[in-house]
Amino acid sequence: MQLPKEILDRVTWTEAPKGQEASLPSIKSIAPIVSECELGCGKIVDQQQGHTLAKRVTPIEYWQSQCKVCKQYKNPKTGAYDCTLVELNVILRQK
């Protein structure tokens, strides 16, 4: 069985044992794919990308979106993930 090239380039194989027995190589680790956050928070991501979405009713009714990587909230004015919860509540109270 052949591994796809995009995975094979990131694989670290285990060392062959020094004994007389022949053994098949096994995977020690696979390096994660490192990229910039797709949501625009500017962080470097080496894990699964995502965000949490929840409907809130205070201080007003709105959809709250939080980046799972940087833990910042989406600013309703700019659309960027650059607010803490306190800052988001201040922005929403002004509406």
PEBEL-V321826 format. One record per run of one state. SS is the DSSP state (H for helix, E for strand, - for the rest). FROM is the first residue (numbers start at 1). LEN is the number of residues. If there is no record, write none. Layout:
ss & from & len
SS & FROM & LEN
SS & FROM & LEN
This chain:
ss & from & len
- & 1 & 4
H & 5 & 4
- & 9 & 2
E & 11 & 3
- & 14 & 13
E & 27 & 4
- & 31 & 4
E & 35 & 2
- & 37 & 7
E & 44 & 2
- & 46 & 5
E & 51 & 6
- & 57 & 5
E & 62 & 6
- & 68 & 5
E & 73 & 2
- & 75 & 6
E & 81 & 3
- & 84 & 1
H & 85 & 9
- & 94 & 2
